[in-house]
């Protein structure tokens, strides 16, 4: 079950990252018609792809921790990753 979760996470993050990288110059027009804004949004897509990868990995590991009966580890991981690092 851990292996299938990791495989699905890798597949999902790869698909979304490839999709965002190929459409990064187009998707900025959803926010504005200004070329400067579109270029700035395109520059931020690598960071968004990294967020997809790291967040998916965190979700899989939290699910494994909860399923194994280690709820305290999952809670500690949430506190550290979302409130201390993300703040």
N, C-alpha and C positions, 0 to 999 in steps of 0.2 A: 504494500500500500504506500509506503514511503517512496519507493522507486517510481511507482506510477504517478504520484503527486509531483515528484521532481521532474519527470519527463513531460508531464502536461505543463508545468511551469516553464520549462525551457522552450517548449513549442510555442506557447502563448507569447512569451516575451520576445522570442525571435520573430514571430509573425508581426506583432505590433511594432517592433523596432524597425524592421525592414519596411513596413508600410509607412511609418513616419519619416524614415530617411528618404524614401523615394518621393514622398509628397510634401516635403518640408517647405518647398518654395510656393506651393499652391495653398496649403492649409492656412497660411497667415491671412489670406484674403477673407476668411470667415470672420476676422476681427476688425479689419480696416482695409480701405482701399489705398492707403498711404504706403508708398514703397519703403519708406523708412521703418514703419511698423512691421511690415511683412518681413523685411530683412532681419529685424530684431527678433521676431517670433521664430524665424528659421534658425537663428543662432542658438535659441534655447531648446530646440528639439533634442539634441544629444543629452542634455540634462534630464529631459522628460523620459527618454529611453532608459537612462540609468535608473531613474526612479521606478519604472516598470519592473526592471530586473530585480532591484533590491527589495521592493515591496512584495513582489511575488514570492521571493525566497523567504521573507519573513513570515508570510502567511502560511506557507508550507511547513516551516519549522514550528510555528505556533500550533498548528493542527497536530503535528506529530507529538509535541510535548503534551498537549491536552489529551490526546488519545492514549498516551502512555501513562497517564495518571500523574503527570508532573505539572499540575496547574500553576504551582508557584513559580516554576521556571518560565512558563508562558506569560504570567503576569509581570514578572521582573523584566522580561524581554520587551513587553509592551511599554512599560514605564521608561526603560532606558532608551529604546529606539524612537518612540514618539514624543516623549516629553523632555528628555534631556538632550538627545542628539538633534531632534527635529525642531527644537525651540530656538 
